[in-house]
Amino acid sequence: MPADPAQLDRAARQLGRKVYDLRRQRKLTQEELAHLSGVSRNQIQNIEHSRNNTRDPVTRELGRGNPRLDTLYHLAEAFGVSPAVLIDPDADLPES
């Protein structure tokens, strides 16, 4: 059974919010997080805004954020959290 698009949108938004919140908690710029994680600043920005650089051929809207699994692991390692914290939309962020 295919995943519900609304659930995927929620998960992408939650992921973006968590990356943003963790980055702010740790007082990191996107550039600093990029350096720590090996993930490009542009990709971090796209994750935080729940988008990617592909466009819908009809609406021309940017696609939903959908980072690769290794990207999530790199970000989780840079933040010192389990990848599950980033992936699970219902998982709470650890206290700073």
N, C-alpha and C positions, 0 to 999 in steps of 0.2 A: 504494500500500500504506500503510495507516495506521501511525502511529508506535506502537511498543510502549509500553504504559502504564508498564512497569517502567523503560524508558529515560527516559521523560518525568519520572518520579518522581526518578530519579537526577540528571537534569539540573537539576531544580528544587532538590533538596537541595544540589547542588554550587554552584549560583548563590547560594543563601542563605548557604552557608558562606563563599564568596568575598567576598560583600558584608560579612559580619560580620568576617572576618579583615582585609580591607583597612581597614575602619572602625577596628578596634582598632589596627592597625599605625600608622595616622595619628592615633591618640589622639583620635578624634572621637566625640561622642555621636550618637545617632540624630537629635536635634534639630539639631545642627551640620551633619550630613550633609544633612539636609532643607533647611537654609538654603543650603548650597553648591550643591546639585543641583536644587532646585526640586521635589523629590519629597517628598510628605508623610511625616511621621514614621511615621504608621500604615502607609503603604505600605512603607516601609523595614522596619518590624517584620515585616510580613507576608512580604516577600521573604526576610528572614533566617530566618523560621520555615517557609518553603516552603509557604505557604498563601495563600488569598485569602478574601474575605468572602462568597463564595457557599457555599451548603450543598447537599449531595446531598439530593434530595427524599426518599429512602428512609432513608438512614443518619443524616442530619442532620450529617454530618461536614463540616468546612470543606474547600473545594476546594484543589487543588494550586496552588502559586504559579505564576502565568503572567503576568508583567508585560509591558506593551506594549513594543515595540521602542524607542520614543522614551524610555521610562523607563530602559531599559538604557543608552542613549546618554548620557542626562543623568548617570547614576551613574558611568559610565566616565569621562566628562569631569571630574567632580568628583574622581575618584580619580587622574586622569592616566594611565589605561591604555586600551588598545584595547578596544572593545566585545567583540571576539572572546575576550578573556581571561575576561569574565564569562559569555558565551554558551556557549563550548565547555567541556563538563564535564571534558575531558581536558587543557585548557590549564593550565599552572602559573602561579601568581601571581608577579609580578616581586618581586625582593628589595627590601626597603625601604631 
